[in-house]
Amino acid sequence: MRYKTNTSKVIAENVAREKVFAVLEFVLEKYRQLGEPHERLCKTIDRVGLEQFIPPEDLYASDAAAAVDGDFANFLFQD
């Protein structure tokens, strides 16, 4: 049996280090929900579409902006 070669596809960019496992868990949970028994992940993606596996940006976005705002607020309210 021949398999079609799948190339990598970007589902999230600039993922904060502490959010990598959240993205992986999101993808694996979608695979559990949508995959057929013994179906490979790439075959599930081919069948249902990549869009199903793209995590919402708020799941992986960095909290750097919030930290900067917090630092600025702390600076303003120093005694």
mmCIF file of the N, C-alpha and C atoms, coordinates in Angstrom:
data_MODEL
# 
_entry.id   MODEL 
# 
loop_
_atom_site.group_PDB 
_atom_site.id 
_atom_site.type_symbol 
_atom_site.label_atom_id 
_atom_site.label_alt_id 
_atom_site.label_comp_id 
_atom_site.label_asym_id 
_atom_site.label_entity_id 
_atom_site.label_seq_id 
_atom_site.pdbx_PDB_ins_code 
_atom_site.Cartn_x 
_atom_site.Cartn_y 
_atom_site.Cartn_z 
_atom_site.occupancy 
_atom_site.B_iso_or_equiv 
_atom_site.pdbx_formal_charge 
_atom_site.auth_seq_id 
_atom_site.auth_comp_id 
_atom_site.auth_asym_id 
_atom_site.auth_atom_id 
_atom_site.pdbx_PDB_model_num 
ATOM 1   N N  . MET A 1 1  ? 0.851   -1.184 0.000  1.00 0.00 ? 1  MET A N  1 
ATOM 2   C CA . MET A 1 1  ? 0.000   0.000  0.000  1.00 0.00 ? 1  MET A CA 1 
ATOM 3   C C  . MET A 1 1  ? 0.895   1.246  0.000  1.00 0.00 ? 1  MET A C  1 
ATOM 4   N N  . ARG A 1 2  ? 0.608   2.154  -0.878 1.00 0.00 ? 2  ARG A N  1 
ATOM 5   C CA . ARG A 1 2  ? 1.373   3.405  -0.954 1.00 0.00 ? 2  ARG A CA 1 
ATOM 6   C C  . ARG A 1 2  ? 0.616   4.515  -0.253 1.00 0.00 ? 2  ARG A C  1 
ATOM 7   N N  . TYR A 1 3  ? 1.374   5.323  0.485  1.00 0.00 ? 3  TYR A N  1 
ATOM 8   C CA . TYR A 1 3  ? 0.794   6.477  1.153  1.00 0.00 ? 3  TYR A CA 1 
ATOM 9   C C  . TYR A 1 3  ? 1.253   7.744  0.461  1.00 0.00 ? 3  TYR A C  1 
ATOM 10  N N  . LYS A 1 4  ? 0.343   8.683  0.342  1.00 0.00 ? 4  LYS A N  1 
ATOM 11  C CA . LYS A 1 4  ? 0.687   9.987  -0.200 1.00 0.00 ? 4  LYS A CA 1 
ATOM 12  C C  . LYS A 1 4  ? 1.530   10.721 0.845  1.00 0.00 ? 4  LYS A C  1 
ATOM 13  N N  . THR A 1 5  ? 2.593   11.337 0.408  1.00 0.00 ? 5  THR A N  1 
ATOM 14  C CA . THR A 1 5  ? 3.451   12.077 1.323  1.00 0.00 ? 5  THR A CA 1 
ATOM 15  C C  . THR A 1 5  ? 2.749   13.353 1.766  1.00 0.00 ? 5  THR A C  1 
ATOM 16  N N  . ASN A 1 6  ? 2.724   13.572 3.062  1.00 0.00 ? 6  ASN A N  1 
ATOM 17  C CA . ASN A 1 6  ? 2.146   14.803 3.602  1.00 0.00 ? 6  ASN A CA 1 
ATOM 18  C C  . ASN A 1 6  ? 3.264   15.749 3.983  1.00 0.00 ? 6  ASN A C  1 
ATOM 19  N N  . THR A 1 7  ? 3.089   16.994 3.664  1.00 0.00 ? 7  THR A N  1 
ATOM 20  C CA . THR A 1 7  ? 4.062   17.993 4.077  1.00 0.00 ? 7  THR A CA 1 
ATOM 21  C C  . THR A 1 7  ? 3.561   18.658 5.340  1.00 0.00 ? 7  THR A C  1 
ATOM 22  N N  . SER A 1 8  ? 4.473   19.255 6.065  1.00 0.00 ? 8  SER A N  1 
ATOM 23  C CA . SER A 1 8  ? 4.070   19.914 7.305  1.00 0.00 ? 8  SER A CA 1 
ATOM 24  C C  . SER A 1 8  ? 3.228   21.147 7.003  1.00 0.00 ? 8  SER A C  1 
ATOM 25  N N  . LYS A 1 9  ? 2.362   21.456 7.926  1.00 0.00 ? 9  LYS A N  1 
ATOM 26  C CA . LYS A 1 9  ? 1.499   22.622 7.799  1.00 0.00 ? 9  LYS A CA 1 
ATOM 27  C C  . LYS A 1 9  ? 1.530   23.381 9.116  1.00 0.00 ? 9  LYS A C  1 
ATOM 28  N N  . VAL A 1 10 ? 1.568   24.681 9.037  1.00 0.00 ? 10 VAL A N  1 
ATOM 29  C CA . VAL A 1 10 ? 1.616   25.524 10.235 1.00 0.00 ? 10 VAL A CA 1 
ATOM 30  C C  . VAL A 1 10 ? 0.193   25.707 10.753 1.00 0.00 ? 10 VAL A C  1 
ATOM 31  N N  . ILE A 1 11 ? -0.001  25.392 12.039 1.00 0.00 ? 11 ILE A N  1 
ATOM 32  C CA . ILE A 1 11 ? -1.315  25.610 12.649 1.00 0.00 ? 11 ILE A CA 1 
ATOM 33  C C  . ILE A 1 11 ? -1.266  26.730 13.684 1.00 0.00 ? 11 ILE A C  1 
ATOM 34  N N  . ALA A 1 12 ? -0.065  27.105 14.129 1.00 0.00 ? 12 ALA A N  1 
ATOM 35  C CA . ALA A 1 12 ? 0.081   28.185 15.102 1.00 0.00 ? 12 ALA A CA 1 
ATOM 36  C C  . ALA A 1 12 ? 1.494   28.751 15.000 1.00 0.00 ? 12 ALA A C  1 
ATOM 37  N N  . GLU A 1 13 ? 1.599   30.051 15.107 1.00 0.00 ? 13 GLU A N  1 
ATOM 38  C CA . GLU A 1 13 ? 2.903   30.708 15.058 1.00 0.00 ? 13 GLU A CA 1 
ATOM 39  C C  . GLU A 1 13 ? 3.125   31.495 16.339 1.00 0.00 ? 13 GLU A C  1 
ATOM 40  N N  . ASN A 1 14 ? 4.393   31.688 16.665 1.00 0.00 ? 14 ASN A N  1 
ATOM 41  C CA . ASN A 1 14 ? 4.780   32.465 17.845 1.00 0.00 ? 14 ASN A CA 1 
ATOM 42  C C  . ASN A 1 14 ? 4.110   31.932 19.115 1.00 0.00 ? 14 ASN A C  1 
ATOM 43  N N  . VAL A 1 15 ? 4.150   30.633 19.281 1.00 0.00 ? 15 VAL A N  1 
ATOM 44  C CA . VAL A 1 15 ? 3.559   30.011 20.463 1.00 0.00 ? 15 VAL A CA 1 
ATOM 45  C C  . VAL A 1 15 ? 4.482   30.246 21.647 1.00 0.00 ? 15 VAL A C  1 
ATOM 46  N N  . ALA A 1 16 ? 3.923   30.790 22.708 1.00 0.00 ? 16 ALA A N  1 
ATOM 47  C CA . ALA A 1 16 ? 4.702   31.009 23.923 1.00 0.00 ? 16 ALA A CA 1 
ATOM 48  C C  . ALA A 1 16 ? 5.169   29.658 24.459 1.00 0.00 ? 16 ALA A C  1 
ATOM 49  N N  . ARG A 1 17 ? 6.376   29.632 24.984 1.00 0.00 ? 17 ARG A N  1 
ATOM 50  C CA . ARG A 1 17 ? 6.968   28.383 25.465 1.00 0.00 ? 17 ARG A CA 1 
ATOM 51  C C  . ARG A 1 17 ? 6.047   27.651 26.433 1.00 0.00 ? 17 ARG A C  1 
ATOM 52  N N  . GLU A 1 18 ? 5.431   28.379 27.331 1.00 0.00 ? 18 GLU A N  1 
ATOM 53  C CA . GLU A 1 18 ? 4.574   27.756 28.337 1.00 0.00 ? 18 GLU A CA 1 
ATOM 54  C C  . GLU A 1 18 ? 3.229   27.294 27.770 1.00 0.00 ? 18 GLU A C  1 
ATOM 55  N N  . LYS A 1 19 ? 2.950   27.607 26.509 1.00 0.00 ? 19 LYS A N  1 
ATOM 56  C CA . LYS A 1 19 ? 1.673   27.233 25.889 1.00 0.00 ? 19 LYS A CA 1 
ATOM 57  C C  . LYS A 1 19 ? 1.789   26.086 24.883 1.00 0.00 ? 19 LYS A C  1 
ATOM 58  N N  . VAL A 1 20 ? 3.000   25.584 24.660 1.00 0.00 ? 20 VAL A N  1 
ATOM 59  C CA . VAL A 1 20 ? 3.205   24.519 23.672 1.00 0.00 ? 20 VAL A CA 1 
ATOM 60  C C  . VAL A 1 20 ? 2.369   23.287 24.014 1.00 0.00 ? 20 VAL A C  1 
ATOM 61  N N  . PHE A 1 21 ? 2.376   22.887 25.284 1.00 0.00 ? 21 PHE A N  1 
ATOM 62  C CA . PHE A 1 21 ? 1.619   21.694 25.658 1.00 0.00 ? 21 PHE A CA 1 
ATOM 63  C C  . PHE A 1 21 ? 0.117   21.909 25.509 1.00 0.00 ? 21 PHE A C  1 
ATOM 64  N N  . ALA A 1 22 ? -0.357  23.121 25.692 1.00 0.00 ? 22 ALA A N  1 
ATOM 65  C CA . ALA A 1 22 ? -1.780  23.414 25.492 1.00 0.00 ? 22 ALA A CA 1 
ATOM 66  C C  . ALA A 1 22 ? -2.158  23.225 24.027 1.00 0.00 ? 22 ALA A C  1 
ATOM 67  N N  . VAL A 1 23 ? -1.281  23.653 23.118 1.00 0.00 ? 23 VAL A N  1 
ATOM 68  C CA . VAL A 1 23 ? -1.540  23.477 21.684 1.00 0.00 ? 23 VAL A CA 1 
ATOM 69  C C  . VAL A 1 23 ? -1.532  21.991 21.330 1.00 0.00 ? 23 VAL A C  1 
ATOM 70  N N  . LEU A 1 24 ? -0.553  21.263 21.847 1.00 0.00 ? 24 LEU A N  1 
ATOM 71  C CA . LEU A 1 24 ? -0.496  19.827 21.582 1.00 0.00 ? 24 LEU A CA 1 
ATOM 72  C C  . LEU A 1 24 ? -1.734  19.118 22.123 1.00 0.00 ? 24 LEU A C  1 
ATOM 73  N N  . GLU A 1 25 ? -2.154  19.475 23.309 1.00 0.00 ? 25 GLU A N  1 
ATOM 74  C CA . GLU A 1 25 ? -3.346  18.869 23.898 1.00 0.00 ? 25 GLU A CA 1 
ATOM 75  C C  . GLU A 1 25 ? -4.583  19.184 23.058 1.00 0.00 ? 25 GLU A C  1 
ATOM 76  N N  . PHE A 1 26 ? -4.681  20.400 22.547 1.00 0.00 ? 26 PHE A N  1 
ATOM 77  C CA . PHE A 1 26 ? -5.798  20.781 21.683 1.00 0.00 ? 26 PHE A CA 1 
ATOM 78  C C  . PHE A 1 26 ? -5.845  19.879 20.445 1.00 0.00 ? 26 PHE A C  1 
ATOM 79  N N  . VAL A 1 27 ? -4.699  19.717 19.782 1.00 0.00 ? 27 VAL A N  1 
ATOM 80  C CA . VAL A 1 27 ? -4.634  18.897 18.569 1.00 0.00 ? 27 VAL A CA 1 
ATOM 81  C C  . VAL A 1 27 ? -4.971  17.444 18.889 1.00 0.00 ? 27 VAL A C  1 
ATOM 82  N N  . LEU A 1 28 ? -4.411  16.924 19.959 1.00 0.00 ? 28 LEU A N  1 
ATOM 83  C CA . LEU A 1 28 ? -4.676  15.525 20.313 1.00 0.00 ? 28 LEU A CA 1 
ATOM 84  C C  . LEU A 1 28 ? -6.133  15.297 20.706 1.00 0.00 ? 28 LEU A C  1 
ATOM 85  N N  . GLU A 1 29 ? -6.738  16.261 21.370 1.00 0.00 ? 29 GLU A N  1 
ATOM 86  C CA . GLU A 1 29 ? -8.156  16.132 21.734 1.00 0.00 ? 29 GLU A CA 1 
ATOM 87  C C  . GLU A 1 29 ? -9.031  16.137 20.482 1.00 0.00 ? 29 GLU A C  1 
ATOM 88  N N  . LYS A 1 30 ? -8.711  17.000 19.527 1.00 0.00 ? 30 LYS A N  1 
ATOM 89  C CA . LYS A 1 30 ? -9.450  17.006 18.249 1.00 0.00 ? 30 LYS A CA 1 
ATOM 90  C C  . LYS A 1 30 ? -9.293  15.667 17.535 1.00 0.00 ? 30 LYS A C  1 
ATOM 91  N N  . TYR A 1 31 ? -8.073  15.129 17.571 1.00 0.00 ? 31 TYR A N  1 
ATOM 92  C CA . TYR A 1 31 ? -7.802  13.832 16.945 1.00 0.00 ? 31 TYR A CA 1 
ATOM 93  C C  . TYR A 1 31 ? -8.635  12.740 17.623 1.00 0.00 ? 31 TYR A C  1 
ATOM 94  N N  . ARG A 1 32 ? -8.707  12.764 18.950 1.00 0.00 ? 32 ARG A N  1 
ATOM 95  C CA . ARG A 1 32 ? -9.532  11.788 19.675 1.00 0.00 ? 32 ARG A CA 1 
ATOM 96  C C  . ARG A 1 32 ? -10.999 11.899 19.279 1.00 0.00 ? 32 ARG A C  1 
ATOM 97  N N  . GLN A 1 33 ? -11.474 13.128 19.105 1.00 0.00 ? 33 GLN A N  1 
ATOM 98  C CA . GLN A 1 33 ? -12.885 13.355 18.773 1.00 0.00 ? 33 GLN A CA 1 
ATOM 99  C C  . GLN A 1 33 ? -13.210 12.984 17.329 1.00 0.00 ? 33 GLN A C  1 
ATOM 100 N N  . LEU A 1 34 ? -12.321 13.316 16.408 1.00 0.00 ? 34 LEU A N  1 
ATOM 101 C CA . LEU A 1 34 ? -12.624 13.217 14.982 1.00 0.00 ? 34 LEU A CA 1 
ATOM 102 C C  . LEU A 1 34 ? -12.038 12.000 14.280 1.00 0.00 ? 34 LEU A C  1 
ATOM 103 N N  . GLY A 1 35 ? -11.005 11.414 14.857 1.00 0.00 ? 35 GLY A N  1 
ATOM 104 C CA . GLY A 1 35 ? -10.331 10.296 14.207 1.00 0.00 ? 35 GLY A CA 1 
ATOM 105 C C  . GLY A 1 35 ? -11.144 9.011  14.255 1.00 0.00 ? 35 GLY A C  1 
ATOM 106 N N  . GLU A 1 36 ? -11.044 8.245  13.184 1.00 0.00 ? 36 GLU A N  1 
ATOM 107 C CA . GLU A 1 36 ? -11.658 6.924  13.127 1.00 0.00 ? 36 GLU A CA 1 
ATOM 108 C C  . GLU A 1 36 ? -10.703 5.933  13.801 1.00 0.00 ? 36 GLU A C  1 
ATOM 109 N N  . PRO A 1 37 ? -11.204 4.788  14.261 1.00 0.00 ? 37 PRO A N  1 
ATOM 110 C CA . PRO A 1 37 ? -10.318 3.784  14.866 1.00 0.00 ? 37 PRO A CA 1 
ATOM 111 C C  . PRO A 1 37 ? -9.169  3.414  13.924 1.00 0.00 ? 37 PRO A C  1 
ATOM 112 N N  . HIS A 1 38 ? -7.959  3.426  14.447 1.00 0.00 ? 38 HIS A N  1 
ATOM 113 C CA . HIS A 1 38 ? -6.736  3.060  13.721 1.00 0.00 ? 38 HIS A CA 1 
ATOM 114 C C  . HIS A 1 38 ? -6.390  4.020  12.580 1.00 0.00 ? 38 HIS A C  1 
ATOM 115 N N  . GLU A 1 39 ? -7.006  5.187  12.546 1.00 0.00 ? 39 GLU A N  1 
ATOM 116 C CA . GLU A 1 39 ? -6.710  6.174  11.501 1.00 0.00 ? 39 GLU A CA 1 
ATOM 117 C C  . GLU A 1 39 ? -5.554  7.050  11.955 1.00 0.00 ? 39 GLU A C  1 
ATOM 118 N N  . ARG A 1 40 ? -4.615  7.261  11.085 1.00 0.00 ? 40 ARG A N  1 
ATOM 119 C CA . ARG A 1 40 ? -3.488  8.138  11.388 1.00 0.00 ? 40 ARG A CA 1 
ATOM 120 C C  . ARG A 1 40 ? -3.947  9.597  11.414 1.00 0.00 ? 40 ARG A C  1 
ATOM 121 N N  . LEU A 1 41 ? -3.226  10.403 12.174 1.00 0.00 ? 41 LEU A N  1 
ATOM 122 C CA . LEU A 1 41 ? -3.567  11.825 12.298 1.00 0.00 ? 41 LEU A CA 1 
ATOM 123 C C  . LEU A 1 41 ? -3.611  12.497 10.934 1.00 0.00 ? 41 LEU A C  1 
ATOM 124 N N  . CYS A 1 42 ? -2.635  12.229 10.090 1.00 0.00 ? 42 CYS A N  1 
ATOM 125 C CA . CYS A 1 42 ? -2.599  12.884 8.771  1.00 0.00 ? 42 CYS A CA 1 
ATOM 126 C C  . CYS A 1 42 ? -3.816  12.506 7.931  1.00 0.00 ? 42 CYS A C  1 
ATOM 127 N N  . LYS A 1 43 ? -4.296  11.277 8.067  1.00 0.00 ? 43 LYS A N  1 
ATOM 128 C CA . LYS A 1 43 ? -5.487  10.854 7.320  1.00 0.00 ? 43 LYS A CA 1 
ATOM 129 C C  . LYS A 1 43 ? -6.735  11.547 7.865  1.00 0.00 ? 43 LYS A C  1 
ATOM 130 N N  . THR A 1 44 ? -6.784  11.733 9.179  1.00 0.00 ? 44 THR A N  1 
ATOM 131 C CA . THR A 1 44 ? -7.916  12.449 9.773  1.00 0.00 ? 44 THR A CA 1 
ATOM 132 C C  . THR A 1 44 ? -7.939  13.887 9.277  1.00 0.00 ? 44 THR A C  1 
ATOM 133 N N  . ILE A 1 45 ? -6.778  14.516 9.241  1.00 0.00 ? 45 ILE A N  1 
ATOM 134 C CA . ILE A 1 45 ? -6.690  15.896 8.748  1.00 0.00 ? 45 ILE A CA 1 
ATOM 135 C C  . ILE A 1 45 ? -7.116  15.963 7.287  1.00 0.00 ? 45 ILE A C  1 
ATOM 136 N N  . ASP A 1 46 ? -6.667  15.016 6.476  1.00 0.00 ? 46 ASP A N  1 
ATOM 137 C CA . ASP A 1 46 ? -7.076  14.990 5.063  1.00 0.00 ? 46 ASP A CA 1 
ATOM 138 C C  . ASP A 1 46 ? -8.589  14.851 4.936  1.00 0.00 ? 46 ASP A C  1 
ATOM 139 N N  . ARG A 1 47 ? -9.192  14.044 5.805  1.00 0.00 ? 47 ARG A N  1 
ATOM 140 C CA . ARG A 1 47 ? -10.619 13.763 5.702  1.00 0.00 ? 47 ARG A CA 1 
ATOM 141 C C  . ARG A 1 47 ? -11.486 14.914 6.205  1.00 0.00 ? 47 ARG A C  1 
ATOM 142 N N  . VAL A 1 48 ? -11.126 15.533 7.355  1.00 0.00 ? 48 VAL A N  1 
ATOM 143 C CA . VAL A 1 48 ? -12.001 16.552 7.949  1.00 0.00 ? 48 VAL A CA 1 
ATOM 144 C C  . VAL A 1 48 ? -11.525 17.977 7.706  1.00 0.00 ? 48 VAL A C  1 
ATOM 145 N N  . GLY A 1 49 ? -10.283 18.137 7.272  1.00 0.00 ? 49 GLY A N  1 
ATOM 146 C CA . GLY A 1 49 ? -9.754  19.471 7.012  1.00 0.00 ? 49 GLY A CA 1 
ATOM 147 C C  . GLY A 1 49 ? -8.866  19.977 8.137  1.00 0.00 ? 49 GLY A C  1 
ATOM 148 N N  . LEU A 1 50 ? -7.851  20.693 7.762  1.00 0.00 ? 50 LEU A N  1 
ATOM 149 C CA . LEU A 1 50 ? -6.884  21.232 8.715  1.00 0.00 ? 50 LEU A CA 1 
ATOM 150 C C  . LEU A 1 50 ? -7.521  22.235 9.669  1.00 0.00 ? 50 LEU A C  1 
ATOM 151 N N  . GLU A 1 51 ? -8.535  22.945 9.203  1.00 0.00 ? 51 GLU A N  1 
ATOM 152 C CA . GLU A 1 51 ? -9.167  24.003 10.003 1.00 0.00 ? 51 GLU A CA 1 
ATOM 153 C C  . GLU A 1 51 ? -9.642  23.482 11.357 1.00 0.00 ? 51 GLU A C  1 
ATOM 154 N N  . GLN A 1 52 ? -10.066 22.227 11.403 1.00 0.00 ? 52 GLN A N  1 
ATOM 155 C CA . GLN A 1 52 ? -10.543 21.621 12.658 1.00 0.00 ? 52 GLN A CA 1 
ATOM 156 C C  . GLN A 1 52 ? -9.438  21.556 13.716 1.00 0.00 ? 52 GLN A C  1 
ATOM 157 N N  . PHE A 1 53 ? -8.180  21.572 13.278 1.00 0.00 ? 53 PHE A N  1 
ATOM 158 C CA . PHE A 1 53 ? -7.044  21.373 14.173 1.00 0.00 ? 53 PHE A CA 1 
ATOM 159 C C  . PHE A 1 53 ? -6.307  22.673 14.509 1.00 0.00 ? 53 PHE A C  1 
ATOM 160 N N  . ILE A 1 54 ? -6.804  23.779 14.014 1.00 0.00 ? 54 ILE A N  1 
ATOM 161 C CA . ILE A 1 54 ? -6.154  25.065 14.298 1.00 0.00 ? 54 ILE A CA 1 
ATOM 162 C C  . ILE A 1 54 ? -6.680  25.585 15.629 1.00 0.00 ? 54 ILE A C  1 
ATOM 163 N N  . PRO A 1 55 ? -5.789  25.727 16.625 1.00 0.00 ? 55 PRO A N  1 
ATOM 164 C CA . PRO A 1 55 ? -6.240  26.176 17.939 1.00 0.00 ? 55 PRO A CA 1 
ATOM 165 C C  . PRO A 1 55 ? -6.578  27.660 17.929 1.00 0.00 ? 55 PRO A C  1 
ATOM 166 N N  . PRO A 1 56 ? -7.488  28.081 18.802 1.00 0.00 ? 56 PRO A N  1 
ATOM 167 C CA . PRO A 1 56 ? -7.779  29.515 18.899 1.00 0.00 ? 56 PRO A CA 1 
ATOM 168 C C  . PRO A 1 56 ? -6.540  30.258 19.409 1.00 0.00 ? 56 PRO A C  1 
ATOM 169 N N  . GLU A 1 57 ? -6.324  31.434 18.876 1.00 0.00 ? 57 GLU A N  1 
ATOM 170 C CA . GLU A 1 57 ? -5.105  32.178 19.197 1.00 0.00 ? 57 GLU A CA 1 
ATOM 171 C C  . GLU A 1 57 ? -4.955  32.453 20.689 1.00 0.00 ? 57 GLU A C  1 
ATOM 172 N N  . ASP A 1 58 ? -6.065  32.680 21.388 1.00 0.00 ? 58 ASP A N  1 
ATOM 173 C CA . ASP A 1 58 ? -5.946  32.969 22.820 1.00 0.00 ? 58 ASP A CA 1 
ATOM 174 C C  . ASP A 1 58 ? -5.441  31.767 23.613 1.00 0.00 ? 58 ASP A C  1 
ATOM 175 N N  . LEU A 1 59 ? -5.438  30.584 23.020 1.00 0.00 ? 59 LEU A N  1 
ATOM 176 C CA . LEU A 1 59 ? -4.910  29.397 23.689 1.00 0.00 ? 59 LEU A CA 1 
ATOM 177 C C  . LEU A 1 59 ? -3.394  29.431 23.770 1.00 0.00 ? 59 LEU A C  1 
ATOM 178 N N  . TYR A 1 60 ? -2.743  30.039 22.780 1.00 0.00 ? 60 TYR A N  1 
ATOM 179 C CA . TYR A 1 60 ? -1.281  29.981 22.719 1.00 0.00 ? 60 TYR A CA 1 
ATOM 180 C C  . TYR A 1 60 ? -0.580  31.338 22.692 1.00 0.00 ? 60 TYR A C  1 
ATOM 181 N N  . ALA A 1 61 ? -1.326  32.417 22.637 1.00 0.00 ? 61 ALA A N  1 
ATOM 182 C CA . ALA A 1 61 ? -0.695  33.734 22.561 1.00 0.00 ? 61 ALA A CA 1 
ATOM 183 C C  . ALA A 1 61 ? 0.087   34.019 23.841 1.00 0.00 ? 61 ALA A C  1 
ATOM 184 N N  . SER A 1 62 ? 1.148   34.727 23.692 1.00 0.00 ? 62 SER A N  1 
ATOM 185 C CA . SER A 1 62 ? 1.993   35.075 24.824 1.00 0.00 ? 62 SER A CA 1 
ATOM 186 C C  . SER A 1 62 ? 1.305   36.084 25.720 1.00 0.00 ? 62 SER A C  1 
ATOM 187 N N  . ASP A 1 63 ? 1.561   35.976 26.988 1.00 0.00 ? 63 ASP A N  1 
ATOM 188 C CA . ASP A 1 63 ? 1.047   36.945 27.951 1.00 0.00 ? 63 ASP A CA 1 
ATOM 189 C C  . ASP A 1 63 ? 2.021   38.104 28.134 1.00 0.00 ? 63 ASP A C  1 
ATOM 190 N N  . ALA A 1 64 ? 2.962   38.265 27.203 1.00 0.00 ? 64 ALA A N  1 
ATOM 191 C CA . ALA A 1 64 ? 3.988   39.296 27.322 1.00 0.00 ? 64 ALA A CA 1 
ATOM 192 C C  . ALA A 1 64 ? 3.374   40.690 27.368 1.00 0.00 ? 64 ALA A C  1 
ATOM 193 N N  . ALA A 1 65 ? 2.357   40.940 26.553 1.00 0.00 ? 65 ALA A N  1 
ATOM 194 C CA . ALA A 1 65 ? 1.727   42.269 26.544 1.00 0.00 ? 65 ALA A CA 1 
ATOM 195 C C  . ALA A 1 65 ? 1.081   42.553 27.892 1.00 0.00 ? 65 ALA A C  1 
ATOM 196 N N  . ALA A 1 66 ? 0.430   41.573 28.468 1.00 0.00 ? 66 ALA A N  1 
ATOM 197 C CA . ALA A 1 66 ? -0.186  41.760 29.778 1.00 0.00 ? 66 ALA A CA 1 
ATOM 198 C C  . ALA A 1 66 ? 0.874   42.000 30.844 1.00 0.00 ? 66 ALA A C  1 
ATOM 199 N N  . ALA A 1 67 ? 2.009   41.299 30.721 1.00 0.00 ? 67 ALA A N  1 
ATOM 200 C CA . ALA A 1 67 ? 3.084   41.492 31.694 1.00 0.00 ? 67 ALA A CA 1 
ATOM 201 C C  . ALA A 1 67 ? 3.662   42.897 31.587 1.00 0.00 ? 67 ALA A C  1 
ATOM 202 N N  . VAL A 1 68 ? 3.827   43.392 30.369 1.00 0.00 ? 68 VAL A N  1 
ATOM 203 C CA . VAL A 1 68 ? 4.348   44.748 30.174 1.00 0.00 ? 68 VAL A CA 1 
ATOM 204 C C  . VAL A 1 68 ? 3.371   45.757 30.761 1.00 0.00 ? 68 VAL A C  1 
ATOM 205 N N  . ASP A 1 69 ? 2.075   45.604 30.485 1.00 0.00 ? 69 ASP A N  1 
ATOM 206 C CA . ASP A 1 69 ? 1.077   46.506 31.049 1.00 0.00 ? 69 ASP A CA 1 
ATOM 207 C C  . ASP A 1 69 ? 1.105   46.453 32.568 1.00 0.00 ? 69 ASP A C  1 
ATOM 208 N N  . GLY A 1 70 ? 1.269   45.268 33.138 1.00 0.00 ? 70 GLY A N  1 
ATOM 209 C CA . GLY A 1 70 ? 1.337   45.120 34.584 1.00 0.00 ? 70 GLY A CA 1 
ATOM 210 C C  . GLY A 1 70 ? 2.565   45.808 35.155 1.00 0.00 ? 70 GLY A C  1 
ATOM 211 N N  . ASP A 1 71 ? 3.699   45.683 34.476 1.00 0.00 ? 71 ASP A N  1 
ATOM 212 C CA . ASP A 1 71 ? 4.922   46.349 34.921 1.00 0.00 ? 71 ASP A CA 1 
ATOM 213 C C  . ASP A 1 71 ? 4.743   47.861 34.885 1.00 0.00 ? 71 ASP A C  1 
ATOM 214 N N  . PHE A 1 72 ? 4.108   48.363 33.843 1.00 0.00 ? 72 PHE A N  1 
ATOM 215 C CA . PHE A 1 72 ? 3.885   49.798 33.724 1.00 0.00 ? 72 PHE A CA 1 
ATOM 216 C C  . PHE A 1 72 ? 2.963   50.291 34.837 1.00 0.00 ? 72 PHE A C  1 
ATOM 217 N N  . ALA A 1 73 ? 1.906   49.524 35.124 1.00 0.00 ? 73 ALA A N  1 
ATOM 218 C CA . ALA A 1 73 ? 0.999   49.900 36.202 1.00 0.00 ? 73 ALA A CA 1 
ATOM 219 C C  . ALA A 1 73 ? 1.717   49.896 37.545 1.00 0.00 ? 73 ALA A C  1 
ATOM 220 N N  . ASN A 1 74 ? 2.564   48.914 37.768 1.00 0.00 ? 74 ASN A N  1 
ATOM 221 C CA . ASN A 1 74 ? 3.332   48.867 39.015 1.00 0.00 ? 74 ASN A CA 1 
ATOM 222 C C  . ASN A 1 74 ? 4.237   50.076 39.128 1.00 0.00 ? 74 ASN A C  1 
ATOM 223 N N  . PHE A 1 75 ? 4.847   50.496 38.026 1.00 0.00 ? 75 PHE A N  1 
ATOM 224 C CA . PHE A 1 75 ? 5.708   51.661 38.010 1.00 0.00 ? 75 PHE A CA 1 
ATOM 225 C C  . PHE A 1 75 ? 4.907   52.926 38.388 1.00 0.00 ? 75 PHE A C  1 
ATOM 226 N N  . LEU A 1 76 ? 3.708   53.048 37.824 1.00 0.00 ? 76 LEU A N  1 
ATOM 227 C CA . LEU A 1 76 ? 2.891   54.241 38.084 1.00 0.00 ? 76 LEU A CA 1 
ATOM 228 C C  . LEU A 1 76 ? 2.429   54.347 39.530 1.00 0.00 ? 76 LEU A C  1 
ATOM 229 N N  . PHE A 1 77 ? 2.182   53.218 40.148 1.00 0.00 ? 77 PHE A N  1 
ATOM 230 C CA . PHE A 1 77 ? 1.588   53.238 41.489 1.00 0.00 ? 77 PHE A CA 1 
ATOM 231 C C  . PHE A 1 77 ? 2.599   52.962 42.600 1.00 0.00 ? 77 PHE A C  1 
ATOM 232 N N  . GLN A 1 78 ? 3.875   53.150 42.297 1.00 0.00 ? 78 GLN A N  1 
ATOM 233 C CA . GLN A 1 78 ? 4.892   52.971 43.330 1.00 0.00 ? 78 GLN A CA 1 
ATOM 234 C C  . GLN A 1 78 ? 4.756   54.056 44.392 1.00 0.00 ? 78 GLN A C  1 
ATOM 235 N N  . ASP A 1 79 ? 5.090   53.692 45.609 1.00 0.00 ? 79 ASP A N  1 
ATOM 236 C CA . ASP A 1 79 ? 5.077   54.694 46.694 1.00 0.00 ? 79 ASP A CA 1 
ATOM 237 C C  . ASP A 1 79 ? 6.335   55.507 46.707 1.00 0.00 ? 79 ASP A C  1 
# 
